[in-house]
């Protein structure tokens, strides 16, 4: 799935959430993330996270962090690899797994907390969590993204194949209908010929009977 498509859907979600807040009144925050990302091994992957809130970010009170774990279950602890610092803003944390491959690529002024993971590896597959707290909002927002790493992306769907299949099926149906019409016409024609022959035979019998009656007289 392309990053453009993911960001497009996230943008739509953000606009929908903002519209909902305007219509119903702002009462809480929403964290907007893609539910799943499929990444090609060795590429750079942007993991997006945005949020809506009733309040503008106060950088002295704002809290957020990114965490990771292999499986989405309660038995495994989340590993924090990026956090917000009031003085240094968004800073990556040193971890054995990610080292220095994580970079903040969002924009706090636009409520964008996205990150980019460079040279993604199969062992990076798992669940990524975007945690947000924006006081005076009391809601602790959390977004969960399942990242899958593959060695080869599936080929894009070719619409021309579908069109070709549709045309073939349509042509076959048209040919079948035409054949049925021709067969029906032939049968009707044969029936008409048989009816004509039967009528001629009947008329011949009547004429023969009339001649025989004339002879007896």
Secondary structure, DSSP 8 states (H G I E B T S, - for coil): --HHHHHHHHHHHHHHHHHHHHHH---S-EEE--SEEEEETTS-EEE--EEE-SS---TTT-EEEEEEESSSSTTS--EEEEEEETTTEEEE---TTTTT-EEE-SBGGGTB--EEESS--GGG-EEEEEEEE-TT---EEEEEEEEEEESS------HHHHHHHHHHHHHHHHHHHHHHHHHHHHHHHHHHHHHHHHHHHHHHHHHHHHHHHHHH-
